[in-house]
Amino acid sequence: MLKPLAILLFTLLPQTVVADVRLLMAEERGCYWCAQWNEEISHIYPKTPEGRTAPLVRYDLHGDTPDVAFVRRVSFTPTFILVQDGVEVGRIEGYPGEDFFWGLLGKMFDRANIPFDEAG
């Protein structure tokens, strides 16, 4: 049994709140732009600060929808949805190419006030 002083000290220690952050990728079979993203980005994404901060979770647009509070229905593939604690906080519809993808993704993180995991 903890003594009252130990309980008090524990409650005064700084608490780190870790948010559950993910990047969902809605895709479908035969999607040219999904294949393009896979060729250009998928192999490096997990190694980047963005990938460490928001691991990629893929799902089929025509399959089971993840348990996420979406802002609106997903209609296009690929669609990249930044999710924090089960709530959509940003979205990229389509794949604009490698150069634009990273810039748009960075803006989503900034707008959602999600810092990157720089450790690597």
N, CA, C and O atoms as a GROMACS GRO file, in nm:
protein
  480
    1MET      N    1   0.084  -0.118   0.000
    1MET     CA    2   0.000   0.000   0.000
    1MET      C    3   0.089   0.125   0.000
    1MET      O    4   0.183   0.136   0.079
    2LEU      N    5   0.058   0.218  -0.090
    2LEU     CA    6   0.137   0.340  -0.100
    2LEU      C    7   0.104   0.435   0.014
    2LEU      O    8  -0.010   0.448   0.056
    3LYS      N    9   0.205   0.499   0.061
    3LYS     CA   10   0.187   0.597   0.166
    3LYS      C   11   0.139   0.727   0.105
    3LYS      O   12   0.165   0.752  -0.013
    4PRO      N   13   0.070   0.809   0.180
    4PRO     CA   14   0.017   0.934   0.126
    4PRO      C   15   0.123   1.023   0.062
    4PRO      O   16   0.095   1.088  -0.040
    5LEU      N   17   0.244   1.030   0.116
    5LEU     CA   18   0.350   1.113   0.058
    5LEU      C   19   0.390   1.060  -0.080
    5LEU      O   20   0.411   1.139  -0.173
    6ALA      N   21   0.401   0.929  -0.093
    6ALA     CA   22   0.435   0.869  -0.223
    6ALA      C   23   0.327   0.898  -0.325
    6ALA      O   24   0.357   0.927  -0.441
    7ILE      N   25   0.204   0.892  -0.284
    7ILE     CA   26   0.092   0.921  -0.375
    7ILE      C   27   0.098   1.067  -0.418
    7ILE      O   28   0.078   1.097  -0.536
    8LEU      N   29   0.124   1.157  -0.325
    8LEU     CA   30   0.133   1.298  -0.357
    8LEU      C   31   0.248   1.324  -0.455
    8LEU      O   32   0.230   1.398  -0.552
    9LEU      N   33   0.365   1.265  -0.430
    9LEU     CA   34   0.479   1.284  -0.520
    9LEU      C   35   0.450   1.230  -0.660
    9LEU      O   36   0.488   1.292  -0.759
   10PHE      N   37   0.384   1.117  -0.667
   10PHE     CA   38   0.350   1.059  -0.797
   10PHE      C   39   0.258   1.151  -0.876
   10PHE      O   40   0.275   1.167  -0.996
   11THR      N   41   0.160   1.212  -0.808
   11THR     CA   42   0.066   1.300  -0.878
   11THR      C   43   0.132   1.430  -0.921
   11THR      O   44   0.082   1.497  -1.012
   12LEU      N   45   0.242   1.469  -0.857
   12LEU     CA   46   0.310   1.593  -0.893
   12LEU      C   47   0.412   1.575  -1.005
   12LEU      O   48   0.456   1.673  -1.065
   13LEU      N   49   0.451   1.451  -1.035
   13LEU     CA   50   0.546   1.426  -1.143
   13LEU      C   51   0.484   1.465  -1.276
   13LEU      O   52   0.364   1.446  -1.296
   14PRO      N   53   0.566   1.518  -1.367
   14PRO     CA   54   0.511   1.553  -1.499
   14PRO      C   55   0.459   1.428  -1.569
   14PRO      O   56   0.526   1.325  -1.571
   15GLN      N   57   0.343   1.437  -1.624
   15GLN     CA   58   0.282   1.325  -1.695
   15GLN      C   59   0.296   1.349  -1.845
   15GLN      O   60   0.266   1.458  -1.894
   16THR      N   61   0.340   1.249  -1.916
   16THR     CA   62   0.350   1.257  -2.061
   16THR      C   63   0.226   1.191  -2.121
   16THR      O   64   0.201   1.072  -2.100
   17VAL      N   65   0.151   1.269  -2.194
   17VAL     CA   66   0.033   1.216  -2.260
   17VAL      C   67   0.072   1.183  -2.403
   17VAL      O   68   0.114   1.270  -2.480
   18VAL      N   69   0.057   1.057  -2.439
   18VAL     CA   70   0.093   1.013  -2.572
   18VAL      C   71  -0.035   0.995  -2.652
   18VAL      O   72  -0.120   0.912  -2.620
   19ALA      N   73  -0.048   1.075  -2.756
   19ALA     CA   74  -0.166   1.065  -2.842
   19ALA      C   75  -0.147   0.951  -2.941
   19ALA      O   76  -0.035   0.922  -2.984
   20ASP      N   77  -0.256   0.887  -2.976
   20ASP     CA   78  -0.252   0.783  -3.078
   20ASP      C   79  -0.267   0.853  -3.213
   20ASP      O   80  -0.374   0.901  -3.247
   21VAL      N   81  -0.158   0.858  -3.289
   21VAL     CA   82  -0.156   0.926  -3.418
   21VAL      C   83  -0.128   0.822  -3.526
   21VAL      O   84  -0.034   0.742  -3.514
   22ARG      N   85  -0.208   0.824  -3.632
   22ARG     CA   86  -0.192   0.732  -3.744
   22ARG      C   87  -0.217   0.808  -3.874
   22ARG      O   88  -0.285   0.910  -3.876
   23LEU      N   89  -0.160   0.756  -3.981
   23LEU     CA   90  -0.193   0.804  -4.115
   23LEU      C   91  -0.265   0.691  -4.185
   23LEU      O   92  -0.205   0.588  -4.217
   24LEU      N   93  -0.392   0.710  -4.210
   24LEU     CA   94  -0.470   0.610  -4.284
   24LEU      C   95  -0.451   0.634  -4.433
   24LEU      O   96  -0.442   0.748  -4.479
   25MET      N   97  -0.444   0.525  -4.507
   25MET     CA   98  -0.440   0.534  -4.652
   25MET      C   99  -0.555   0.452  -4.707
   25MET      O  100  -0.555   0.329  -4.700
   26ALA      N  101  -0.654   0.521  -4.762
   26ALA     CA  102  -0.765   0.453  -4.829
   26ALA      C  103  -0.718   0.421  -4.970
   26ALA      O  104  -0.676   0.510  -5.044
   27GLU      N  105  -0.726   0.294  -5.007
   27GLU     CA  106  -0.682   0.251  -5.139
   27GLU      C  107  -0.782   0.151  -5.197
   27GLU      O  108  -0.872   0.104  -5.127
   28GLU      N  109  -0.765   0.120  -5.324
   28GLU     CA  110  -0.848   0.019  -5.388
   28GLU      C  111  -0.769  -0.048  -5.499
   28GLU      O  112  -0.675   0.009  -5.554
   29ARG      N  113  -0.809  -0.168  -5.530
   29ARG     CA  114  -0.742  -0.244  -5.635
   29ARG      C  115  -0.750  -0.169  -5.768
   29ARG      O  116  -0.855  -0.115  -5.804
   30GLY      N  117  -0.638  -0.168  -5.841
   30GLY     CA  118  -0.635  -0.104  -5.972
   30GLY      C  119  -0.612   0.046  -5.968
   30GLY      O  120  -0.616   0.111  -6.072
   31CYS      N  121  -0.588   0.101  -5.852
   31CYS     CA  122  -0.568   0.246  -5.838
   31CYS      C  123  -0.426   0.282  -5.885
   31CYS      O  124  -0.328   0.246  -5.821
   32TYR      N  125  -0.418   0.354  -5.996
   32TYR     CA  126  -0.289   0.393  -6.053
   32TYR      C  127  -0.210   0.479  -5.956
   32TYR      O  128  -0.090   0.457  -5.938
   33TRP      N  129  -0.275   0.576  -5.892
   33TRP     CA  130  -0.205   0.670  -5.803
   33TRP      C  131  -0.163   0.603  -5.673
   33TRP      O  132  -0.064   0.642  -5.612
   34CYS      N  133  -0.238   0.500  -5.630
   34CYS     CA  134  -0.195   0.421  -5.513
   34CYS      C  135  -0.065   0.349  -5.547
   34CYS      O  136   0.028   0.347  -5.467
   35ALA      N  137  -0.060   0.289  -5.665
   35ALA     CA  138   0.060   0.218  -5.709
   35ALA      C  139   0.178   0.314  -5.722
   35ALA      O  140   0.291   0.279  -5.688
   36GLN      N  141   0.151   0.435  -5.769
   36GLN     CA  142   0.257   0.535  -5.782
   36GLN      C  143   0.311   0.573  -5.644
   36GLN      O  144   0.433   0.583  -5.626
   37TRP      N  145   0.222   0.593  -5.547
   37TRP     CA  146   0.264   0.624  -5.410
   37TRP      C  147   0.346   0.508  -5.353
   37TRP      O  148   0.449   0.529  -5.290
   38ASN      N  149   0.298   0.386  -5.376
   38ASN     CA  150   0.371   0.268  -5.328
   38ASN      C  151   0.512   0.264  -5.384
   38ASN      O  152   0.607   0.231  -5.313
   39GLU      N  153   0.526   0.296  -5.511
   39GLU     CA  154   0.658   0.291  -5.576
   39GLU      C  155   0.751   0.401  -5.524
   39GLU      O  156   0.870   0.378  -5.505
   40GLU      N  157   0.697   0.521  -5.502
   40GLU     CA  158   0.780   0.636  -5.469
   40GLU      C  159   0.800   0.659  -5.318
   40GLU      O  160   0.905   0.707  -5.277
   41ILE      N  161   0.701   0.625  -5.238
   41ILE     CA  162   0.702   0.668  -5.098
   41ILE      C  163   0.698   0.553  -4.997
   41ILE      O  164   0.765   0.560  -4.894
   42SER      N  165   0.622   0.449  -5.024
   42SER     CA  166   0.592   0.349  -4.921
   42SER      C  167   0.715   0.290  -4.853
   42SER      O  168   0.713   0.264  -4.733
   43HIS      N  169   0.822   0.269  -4.928
   43HIS     CA  170   0.941   0.206  -4.871
   43HIS      C  171   1.019   0.301  -4.780
   43HIS      O  172   1.094   0.255  -4.693
   44ILE      N  173   1.004   0.432  -4.798
   44ILE     CA  174   1.077   0.526  -4.712
   44ILE      C  175   0.992   0.585  -4.601
   44ILE      O  176   1.045   0.633  -4.501
   45TYR      N  177   0.859   0.582  -4.618
   45TYR     CA  178   0.771   0.647  -4.520
   45TYR      C  179   0.798   0.604  -4.376
   45TYR      O  180   0.810   0.690  -4.289
   46PRO      N  181   0.808   0.474  -4.346
   46PRO     CA  182   0.829   0.434  -4.205
   46PRO      C  183   0.961   0.483  -4.147
   46PRO      O  184   0.976   0.487  -4.024
   47LYS      N  185   1.057   0.520  -4.230
   47LYS     CA  186   1.188   0.564  -4.183
   47LYS      C  187   1.195   0.715  -4.157
   47LYS      O  188   1.296   0.765  -4.107
   48THR      N  189   1.088   0.788  -4.190
   48THR     CA  190   1.087   0.933  -4.179
   48THR      C  191   1.028   0.975  -4.044
   48THR      O  192   0.960   0.896  -3.979
   49PRO      N  193   1.054   1.099  -4.002
   49PRO     CA  194   0.989   1.149  -3.880
   49PRO      C  195   0.836   1.140  -3.888
   49PRO      O  196   0.770   1.110  -3.789
   50GLU      N  197   0.781   1.167  -4.007
   50GLU     CA  198   0.636   1.156  -4.025
   50GLU      C  199   0.589   1.013  -4.003
   50GLU      O  200   0.488   0.989  -3.936
   51GLY      N  201   0.662   0.918  -4.059
   51GLY     CA  202   0.626   0.777  -4.047
   51GLY      C  203   0.640   0.724  -3.905
   51GLY      O  204   0.561   0.639  -3.862
   52ARG      N  205   0.739   0.774  -3.832
   52ARG     CA  206   0.754   0.732  -3.692
   52ARG      C  207   0.646   0.795  -3.604
   52ARG      O  208   0.601   0.735  -3.507
   53THR      N  209   0.605   0.916  -3.639
   53THR     CA  210   0.503   0.987  -3.562
   53THR      C  211   0.364   0.931  -3.591
   53THR      O  212   0.284   0.911  -3.500
   54ALA      N  213   0.336   0.906  -3.718
   54ALA     CA  214   0.204   0.860  -3.761
   54ALA      C  215   0.222   0.737  -3.850
   54ALA      O  216   0.225   0.749  -3.973
   55PRO      N  217   0.235   0.619  -3.789
   55PRO     CA  218   0.250   0.497  -3.870
   55PRO      C  219   0.134   0.480  -3.969
   55PRO      O  220   0.020   0.516  -3.940
   56LEU      N  221   0.167   0.426  -4.085
   56LEU     CA  222   0.068   0.408  -4.191
   56LEU      C  223  -0.022   0.288  -4.161
   56LEU      O  224   0.025   0.180  -4.124
   57VAL      N  225  -0.151   0.310  -4.178
   57VAL     CA  226  -0.251   0.203  -4.168
   57VAL      C  227  -0.331   0.208  -4.298
   57VAL      O  228  -0.401   0.305  -4.326
   58ARG      N  229  -0.320   0.102  -4.375
   58ARG     CA  230  -0.393   0.095  -4.502
   58ARG      C  231  -0.530   0.030  -4.484
   58ARG      O  232  -0.548  -0.057  -4.399
   59TYR      N  233  -0.624   0.074  -4.566
   59TYR     CA  234  -0.752   0.003  -4.570
   59TYR      C  235  -0.813   0.016  -4.708
   59TYR      O  236  -0.793   0.114  -4.779
   60ASP      N  237  -0.889  -0.086  -4.744
   60ASP     CA  238  -0.955  -0.091  -4.874
   60ASP      C  239  -1.080  -0.004  -4.868
   60ASP      O  240  -1.164  -0.020  -4.779
   61LEU      N  241  -1.092   0.088  -4.961
   61LEU     CA  242  -1.205   0.180  -4.966
   61LEU      C  243  -1.338   0.106  -4.969
   61LEU      O  244  -1.439   0.156  -4.919
   62HIS      N  245  -1.339  -0.014  -5.027
   62HIS     CA  246  -1.464  -0.090  -5.041
   62HIS      C  247  -1.478  -0.198  -4.934
   62HIS      O  248  -1.571  -0.279  -4.940
   63GLY      N  249  -1.388  -0.199  -4.837
   63GLY     CA  250  -1.392  -0.297  -4.728
   63GLY      C  251  -1.442  -0.232  -4.600
   63GLY      O  252  -1.514  -0.132  -4.602
   64ASP      N  253  -1.400  -0.290  -4.489
   64ASP     CA  254  -1.438  -0.237  -4.359
   64ASP      C  255  -1.372  -0.102  -4.336
   64ASP      O  256  -1.253  -0.084  -4.361
   65THR      N  257  -1.451  -0.007  -4.289
   65THR     CA  258  -1.401   0.127  -4.260
   65THR      C  259  -1.344   0.129  -4.120
   65THR      O  260  -1.407   0.077  -4.027
   66PRO      N  261  -1.227   0.189  -4.101
   66PRO     CA  262  -1.171   0.198  -3.965
   66PRO      C  263  -1.263   0.275  -3.872
   66PRO      O  264  -1.343   0.357  -3.916
   67ASP      N  265  -1.251   0.248  -3.745
   67ASP     CA  266  -1.332   0.315  -3.643
   67ASP      C  267  -1.271   0.453  -3.616
   67ASP      O  268  -1.196   0.472  -3.521
   68VAL      N  269  -1.306   0.548  -3.703
   68VAL     CA  270  -1.252   0.683  -3.698
   68VAL      C  271  -1.366   0.781  -3.719
   68VAL      O  272  -1.458   0.755  -3.798
   69ALA      N  273  -1.361   0.894  -3.650
   69ALA     CA  274  -1.458   1.001  -3.672
   69ALA      C  275  -1.409   1.083  -3.791
   69ALA      O  276  -1.331   1.177  -3.776
   70PHE      N  277  -1.456   1.046  -3.911
   70PHE     CA  278  -1.417   1.116  -4.033
   70PHE      C  279  -1.492   1.248  -4.043
   70PHE      O  280  -1.605   1.260  -3.997
   71VAL      N  281  -1.427   1.348  -4.104
   71VAL     CA  282  -1.491   1.477  -4.128
   71VAL      C  283  -1.597   1.461  -4.237
   71VAL      O  284  -1.705   1.520  -4.230
   72ARG      N  285  -1.565   1.379  -4.338
   72ARG     CA  286  -1.659   1.349  -4.445
   72ARG      C  287  -1.622   1.214  -4.505
   72ARG      O  288  -1.515   1.160  -4.477
   73ARG      N  289  -1.709   1.161  -4.584
   73ARG     CA  290  -1.690   1.031  -4.648
   73ARG      C  291  -1.566   1.032  -4.738
   73ARG      O  292  -1.537   1.134  -4.802
   74VAL      N  293  -1.496   0.922  -4.743
   74VAL     CA  294  -1.382   0.908  -4.833
   74VAL      C  295  -1.434   0.861  -4.967
   74VAL      O  296  -1.504   0.759  -4.975
   75SER      N  297  -1.402   0.934  -5.074
   75SER     CA  298  -1.454   0.903  -5.207
   75SER      C  299  -1.347   0.869  -5.308
   75SER      O  300  -1.376   0.806  -5.410
   76PHE      N  301  -1.222   0.909  -5.283
   76PHE     CA  302  -1.115   0.894  -5.381
   76PHE      C  303  -1.001   0.812  -5.323
   76PHE      O  304  -0.980   0.807  -5.202
   77THR      N  305  -0.927   0.747  -5.414
   77THR     CA  306  -0.806   0.677  -5.371
   77THR      C  307  -0.689   0.729  -5.452
   77THR      O  308  -0.704   0.760  -5.570
   78PRO      N  309  -0.575   0.738  -5.392
   78PRO     CA  310  -0.559   0.723  -5.248
   78PRO      C  311  -0.606   0.849  -5.175
   78PRO      O  312  -0.600   0.960  -5.228
   79THR      N  313  -0.654   0.829  -5.054
   79THR     CA  314  -0.681   0.940  -4.963
   79THR      C  315  -0.602   0.911  -4.837
   79THR      O  316  -0.608   0.801  -4.782
   80PHE      N  317  -0.527   1.010  -4.792
   80PHE     CA  318  -0.444   0.998  -4.672
   80PHE      C  319  -0.511   1.081  -4.563
   80PHE      O  320  -0.531   1.201  -4.579
   81ILE      N  321  -0.545   1.016  -4.453
   81ILE     CA  322  -0.617   1.081  -4.344
   81ILE      C  323  -0.531   1.076  -4.219
   81ILE      O  324  -0.497   0.968  -4.170
   82LEU      N  325  -0.496   1.192  -4.168
   82LEU     CA  326  -0.421   1.201  -4.044
   82LEU      C  327  -0.521   1.191  -3.930
   82LEU      O  328  -0.616   1.269  -3.922
   83VAL      N  329  -0.499   1.093  -3.841
   83VAL     CA  330  -0.593   1.065  -3.733
   83VAL      C  331  -0.521   1.078  -3.600
   83VAL      O  332  -0.412   1.023  -3.580
   84GLN      N  333  -0.584   1.150  -3.509
   84GLN     CA  334  -0.530   1.164  -3.374
   84GLN      C  335  -0.640   1.123  -3.276
   84GLN      O  336  -0.748   1.181  -3.275
   85ASP      N  337  -0.609   1.023  -3.195
   85ASP     CA  338  -0.704   0.970  -3.097
   85ASP      C  339  -0.840   0.939  -3.159
   85ASP      O  340  -0.944   0.970  -3.101
   86GLY      N  341  -0.837   0.877  -3.277
   86GLY     CA  342  -0.960   0.831  -3.342
   86GLY      C  343  -1.039   0.938  -3.415
   86GLY      O  344  -1.152   0.912  -3.458
   87VAL      N  345  -0.982   1.057  -3.430
   87VAL     CA  346  -1.052   1.168  -3.496
   87VAL      C  347  -0.967   1.220  -3.612
   87VAL      O  348  -0.847   1.242  -3.597
   88GLU      N  349  -1.031   1.239  -3.727
   88GLU     CA  350  -0.960   1.294  -3.842
   88GLU      C  351  -0.918   1.438  -3.813
   88GLU      O  352  -0.999   1.520  -3.770
   89VAL      N  353  -0.789   1.467  -3.836
   89VAL     CA  354  -0.739   1.603  -3.815
   89VAL      C  355  -0.678   1.662  -3.943
   89VAL      O  356  -0.633   1.777  -3.943
   90GLY      N  357  -0.677   1.586  -4.050
   90GLY     CA  358  -0.626   1.635  -4.177
   90GLY      C  359  -0.642   1.530  -4.285
   90GLY      O  360  -0.659   1.412  -4.257
   91ARG      N  361  -0.637   1.576  -4.411
   91ARG     CA  362  -0.661   1.485  -4.523
   91ARG      C  363  -0.593   1.535  -4.649
   91ARG      O  364  -0.590   1.655  -4.677
   92ILE      N  365  -0.538   1.440  -4.725
   92ILE     CA  366  -0.489   1.465  -4.861
   92ILE      C  367  -0.567   1.372  -4.951
   92ILE      O  368  -0.562   1.250  -4.936
   93GLU      N  369  -0.641   1.430  -5.046
   93GLU     CA  370  -0.716   1.348  -5.141
   93GLU      C  371  -0.636   1.338  -5.270
   93GLU      O  372  -0.606   1.439  -5.334
   94GLY      N  373  -0.602   1.216  -5.306
   94GLY     CA  374  -0.522   1.193  -5.424
   94GLY      C  375  -0.374   1.193  -5.389
   94GLY      O  376  -0.336   1.220  -5.275
   95TYR      N  377  -0.294   1.163  -5.486
   95TYR     CA  378  -0.148   1.164  -5.469
   95TYR      C  379  -0.091   1.265  -5.566
   95TYR      O  380  -0.092   1.241  -5.687
   96PRO      N  381  -0.041   1.378  -5.516
   96PRO     CA  382   0.006   1.486  -5.603
   96PRO      C  383   0.150   1.471  -5.650
   96PRO      O  384   0.205   1.563  -5.711
   97GLY      N  385   0.213   1.358  -5.623
   97GLY     CA  386   0.354   1.338  -5.655
   97GLY      C  387   0.438   1.354  -5.529
   97GLY      O  388   0.395   1.414  -5.430
   98GLU      N  389   0.558   1.298  -5.535
   98GLU     CA  390   0.645   1.291  -5.417
   98GLU      C  391   0.675   1.428  -5.356
   98GLU      O  392   0.664   1.444  -5.235
   99ASP      N  393   0.712   1.525  -5.437
   99ASP     CA  394   0.750   1.656  -5.384
   99ASP      C  395   0.634   1.724  -5.311
   99ASP      O  396   0.653   1.777  -5.202
  100PHE      N  397   0.518   1.724  -5.371
  100PHE     CA  398   0.402   1.789  -5.309
  100PHE      C  399   0.349   1.710  -5.190
  100PHE      O  400   0.300   1.769  -5.094
  101PHE      N  401   0.358   1.577  -5.196
  101PHE     CA  402   0.307   1.494  -5.086
  101PHE      C  403   0.371   1.532  -4.954
  101PHE      O  404   0.301   1.554  -4.855
  102TRP      N  405   0.504   1.541  -4.951
  102TRP     CA  406   0.573   1.570  -4.825
  102TRP      C  407   0.536   1.708  -4.771
  102TRP      O  408   0.517   1.725  -4.651
  103GLY      N  409   0.524   1.806  -4.859
  103GLY     CA  410   0.485   1.940  -4.816
  103GLY      C  411   0.344   1.943  -4.759
  103GLY      O  412   0.321   2.005  -4.655
  104LEU      N  413   0.251   1.878  -4.827
  104LEU     CA  414   0.112   1.874  -4.778
  104LEU      C  415   0.102   1.797  -4.647
  104LEU      O  416   0.027   1.836  -4.557
  105LEU      N  417   0.177   1.689  -4.636
  105LEU     CA  418   0.175   1.610  -4.513
  105LEU      C  419   0.229   1.694  -4.397
  105LEU      O  420   0.172   1.693  -4.288
  106GLY      N  421   0.338   1.766  -4.421
  106GLY     CA  422   0.394   1.852  -4.318
  106GLY      C  423   0.296   1.958  -4.271
  106GLY      O  424   0.286   1.988  -4.152
  107LYS      N  425   0.222   2.016  -4.366
  107LYS     CA  426   0.120   2.116  -4.331
  107LYS      C  427   0.010   2.056  -4.245
  107LYS      O  428  -0.041   2.120  -4.153
  108MET      N  429  -0.028   1.931  -4.275
  108MET     CA  430  -0.131   1.865  -4.193
  108MET      C  431  -0.083   1.851  -4.050
  108MET      O  432  -0.157   1.880  -3.956
  109PHE      N  433   0.041   1.806  -4.033
  109PHE     CA  434   0.098   1.792  -3.898
  109PHE      C  435   0.100   1.928  -3.827
  109PHE      O  436   0.063   1.937  -3.710
  110ASP      N  437   0.142   2.032  -3.897
  110ASP     CA  438   0.148   2.165  -3.838
  110ASP      C  439   0.010   2.213  -3.794
  110ASP      O  440  -0.007   2.258  -3.681
  111ARG      N  441  -0.089   2.202  -3.884
  111ARG     CA  442  -0.225   2.247  -3.850
  111ARG      C  443  -0.284   2.171  -3.732
  111ARG      O  444  -0.359   2.228  -3.653
  112ALA      N  445  -0.248   2.043  -3.720
  112ALA     CA  446  -0.300   1.960  -3.610
  112ALA      C  447  -0.215   1.976  -3.485
  112ALA      O  448  -0.245   1.919  -3.381
  113ASN      N  449  -0.107   2.055  -3.497
  113ASN     CA  450  -0.016   2.078  -3.383
  113ASN      C  451   0.044   1.946  -3.330
  113ASN      O  452   0.053   1.924  -3.210
  114ILE      N  453   0.084   1.859  -3.425
  114ILE     CA  454   0.145   1.731  -3.391
  114ILE      C  455   0.294   1.742  -3.420
  114ILE      O  456   0.333   1.754  -3.536
  115PRO      N  457   0.378   1.737  -3.317
  115PRO     CA  458   0.523   1.744  -3.340
  115PRO      C  459   0.574   1.610  -3.395
  115PRO      O  460   0.520   1.504  -3.365
  116PHE      N  461   0.680   1.617  -3.477
  116PHE     CA  462   0.740   1.498  -3.534
  116PHE      C  463   0.824   1.425  -3.430
  116PHE      O  464   0.885   1.486  -3.342
  117ASP      N  465   0.828   1.293  -3.442
  117ASP     CA  466   0.919   1.209  -3.365
  117ASP      C  467   1.051   1.214  -3.441
  117ASP      O  468   1.068   1.145  -3.542
  118GLU      N  469   1.144   1.296  -3.395
  118GLU     CA  470   1.272   1.315  -3.464
  118GLU      C  471   1.373   1.205  -3.436
  118GLU      O  472   1.474   1.194  -3.505
  119ALA      N  473   1.347   1.123  -3.333
  119ALA     CA  474   1.442   1.014  -3.300
  119ALA      C  475   1.443   0.914  -3.413
  119ALA      O  476   1.339   0.887  -3.472
  120GLY      N  477   1.554   0.860  -3.443
  120GLY     CA  478   1.557   0.765  -3.553
  120GLY      C  479   1.670   0.678  -3.545
  120GLY      O  480   1.688   0.591  -3.630
   0.00000   0.00000   0.00000
